[in-house]
Amino acid sequence: MDGKAYGFGVKRQVYLCCPHCAMNTSMRVTDRQELQRLTQKFTDGGKKNLTLFTVKLTCDYCSANCLFLWTAVNPHKKGSAARYETFELTQAYPEAEPKPRQISSDAPSLVREIYGEAALAEAAGAYRLAGVGYRAVVEQIAKEQGATGNNLHNRITSLAARGVSQNIVDAFHEARVVGNDAVHDGLAYSAEEISDIAELIDEAVFILYVQPAQRARMAAARAARRQAAKASP
């Protein structure tokens, strides 16, 4: 995360990847405490006056909290309108070691299992393996959705005729190409590019599995409420 892009004032929103849920989302600055003022001296004789803060962020997606140590260059302008420039930003909680992604339990078990294996490879920095793994997730989803065709390209394309949106079809083709590049050409995509593929699949899982499951649960709850109302004297 490039701290220079953020103003860590209390109640301000910042946008980054949540260390807990691994979603790129907005986070609220719910607390900021000054710890220490210090001077950083450099070998060229220069120096900077710095302030060390703790910054608590709350994720707008999963509501989890995280804590950063923020070392900021003291602003020239004093007062409430002053904005600090980030000198260093360190994640203190949770520990900065990558946490493998997970998808909803509403997804089929084999889809979750393959996605989890791909996420482990991604978290370990094995981006070629992650690319292959996320391609395998798409292949399994296509199978679960009743896709037809003699290769993965055709099976993904066939999903459109089964009511799957073109955005999801396009996302699945992206994952397919990334996996193919890793297998056939040994191409390693960047962490950000693999992350984007993982998030595209996660969004597709939400639309294909999570939303229908949520609606079914709500319908069942309404039916139970109606039945209970009819049974009451």
N, C-alpha and C positions, 0 to 999 in steps of 0.2 A: 504494500500500500504506500502510495506517495503522500506523505503527511502534508506536503506543501499545498495540496489541493483542498485541505479541510480547515475550517475554523472550528476549534473545539470549545466553543462557548456553550454554557449550559442551555438546554432546550433546543440547541441547533440539531438539525439532521445531517448526517453524513452518509455516504453511499459506498459500501464495500462488501466483501465476501464475509459473511458471518462465520466466525471460527467454530460455532456449534452446529448449525444446520447446513453450512457450506452454500447458502443461497446468496447471490448477489442482490442485495436489498438495501433499504434505508435502515439506519440505526440512529437512535436518539441519544444525545449526550445527556445523561441523567444525573451526572455529578462530575465536578472537577475540583480538585484540591491541590493547592500549591504546597510542595514539599520543601524545596530548597532553591536558593539563588546561588549561582556560581559563575566563575569566569573560566572560559576555555582558552588556553594559550596554544599557539601553533608554532611550528619550527621556524616559520618565516618571520616570527616576531609579532604577528598579528594576534588579536584576541577578540572574543565575543562574550558579551554578558548574557547569560542564559538563566532560564527558570525551569525547574523540574516540577511537573504536575503528575498526579494520577488522574486518569480520565475513565469514567465508567460509561459504557455504551450498552443500550438495550435494543435488541433486534426487533424490528417491526414485524418480522415474519414468524419467528419461533418464540419471541419474548424472553429469550435467554440473555444473561448479562455477561459482558466480558470487560477486562480491565487492561488499560495500556499505561505505560510510562511515557510521558510526552515531554521531551526536552525542547524548549522553544527559545528562539532568539528574542530578547526583550525588544518591544516596539519602541521606535523613536517618539511616537505620539502617545502621550499619557491619557488616561481617562477611559470611560466605558466603551468608547468607539475604537480603542486600540485593538489591532489584530496582530497576533504573534506569527512569526515565520517558524516553521518546524525545522529543528536542527536534527533531531533523532526521535524515532517512534519505535517502541518495543512492546510487543504483546506479552503481558504478564499472566493473564488468566483468560481462557484455559491455556495450557502449555501450547506453544506454537507448533508442535509436531503435527503434521497433517492428520486429520481425522477422516477416514474413508466415508464416502457418501453412502446414503441409504435411500431407498425409495419406499413408498407407502406399502403397508401390509395388504392393501387392497389389490395390489398387482399379483398376478399368478406367482406361485412359489418358485418355479424355475426361472422366471424372468427376474425375480428378486435375487435369486442365488447367482445368476450369471452377472447381473449388474454389480452385486457385491464384490465378486472376484475382479471385475474390471476396475472398480473403485479402489480396491486394495493396490492394484498395479499403479493406478494414477497417484495415490497417496505416497507410494514408494518412489515416485519419479520414473517409473518404467512406462514411458508414454507410448512406445510402440505396442507393448502388450496391452496397455489400456485401450488403444485404438482398436486393436483386434477384438478385445473383450466387448467394447461397446457395439461393435458391428454384430457380434454374436447375440447381444441383447435384442437388437433390431430384428435379427433373423428369427429369434424365438417369439417376439411380439407378433411379427407377420404370420407366423405359424398359428399362434393363439387366435389371431383375428380371421383365420380362414383364407389367407392369401393363396393365390394360385400362380403357377408359372414354373418354367424349367430352370430358372436361376434367381438369385436374390433381387437383381434389378427388376425383373418382371413381377416377382411376388410383391415387392414394395409398390410398384406402379399399380398393381391390381387392387390395392387397398382402396383406391379412390372410388372404384365401382361398388365397394362395400360400405360407403358412407364415411370413410375416413377423410378428414379435411386435407386439402392440398398442402397446407402449411406443414402438417405432420408427415405427409408423403415426402415433401422436399427435405425435411429434417432427417428422415430415415435414409434418404439417398446421400445426404452429407456424411452421416455416420458410416454408411457402406463404403463410400469412396475413401474415407480416412483409414478404415480397416484394411481395404484393399491395398492402399499405398504402403501401409506398414508391412503387410505380408509379402507383396510382390516386389516392392522397390526398396524396402528397408527404410522408408521415409519416417523420420521422427518429427511429429508436430510439436509445437510449443505447449507449455503447461496451460496457457490461456486458451489455445485452440482445442485441446482435449477437454478442458473444463467446459467450453461452449458446447461441445458434442454431448457431454454428460448432462448438461442442463436442458438441451433440446429433448433428449430422451425422457428426462424427468418430467418436463412439461407435457410430453405426449402421454406418459403414463397417467398423469393427473386427469387429462381429458378422456382418455380411453377407459380408465379403470376407477380412478378415485371419485370423480364426479358422479358416474352412474351408481356407484356403491353408496355414496352419500345420499343421493336421491332415493334409493331403495330403502335405506335406513329411515329416512324421514317419512316415506310413505308407510312403512311398517309401524312407525310410532303413531302416525295419525290414525291408522286402522285400529291399533290397539286402544287408542283414546276413544274412538267411536264405539268400539265393542264394550269398553268399560262403562261408557255413558249409558248404553242401551241396557246393560245388565244391572245398573244401579236402580234401587226402588224409587 
